[in-house]
Amino acid sequence: MDPTLLRSFDAVVQTRSFTEAASRLRLAQSTISGHVARLERSCGRRLFVRDTHSVTLTLDGEAMAGFARSVLQAEDRARRHFTASSLRGRLRFGVSEDLVLRGLPEVLRQFVQTHQAVDLELTVGLSGSLHEQLQGGALDLIFVKRTRPGPQGETVWRERLAWIGRPDIRLDPSLPVPLILLAPPSITRLRALDVLEAAGRAWRVVCTSFSQSGSYAAALAGLGVAPHAVSLVPPDLAEVELGLPPLGEIDFVVLGNAGVAARALARLILDSAPLLQGGLPG
């Protein structure tokens, strides 16, 4: 069966309208009608019952809808196979834990569909640890936070760090600031301690977590406040105004080796910055 005819038929099935099917496929309505008529002639069966108000599938039309879907899916798989890139090899990619669920899955899906011969190995962790793994040769590319500009890597975007906690949290100014921090070598941990020391504010660590989920739990329990990128604040927590010194800005960067696969994924991440930021609640 001609996939061109099946594609027009499937569009009518999905929209229940020859006009909307034509708009979806960017074809003339007469072209869609001609395709469906040719398909009906080729199978010798009527596929639609049409009047001025509706388009309804016949029993044979319902059967054809299933066949058409199978043929078009097979055609799509074949097209992806033969248009896939020639990139091959292994790519060890590390990403900060707070970024992995915020728009990145769609970027990775695009990459693996385009470069099907690349074996992508994903490592999720804290930015400081991923920096160390890249320097030690255990990773090829990382997408992480960085508090200070550096000569290597490319900035995907920059944003402000904030103190976050329960919306109803209150701090006694006469007591040390209760801090919820990620374990060393956390990027945000170092920034928080630096600014408090510079401001002469006393502090105490009430929670050290090896994961973002642990720090979120401590903040939800009201144990203290945590430094965090403003666009990544999870539900039920909020930026808090408690007279604490500002934390400044932070960069989200991609850094890696000169491998072709690493450069291809880095470029896709950079090109997808609006999608990644759009997936981040403010």
Summary of the structure (lengths in Angstrom):
residues: 282
radius of gyration: 26.9
end to end distance: 49.6
largest distance: 86.7
contacts: 864
relative contact order: 0.14
helix: 44%
strand: 24%
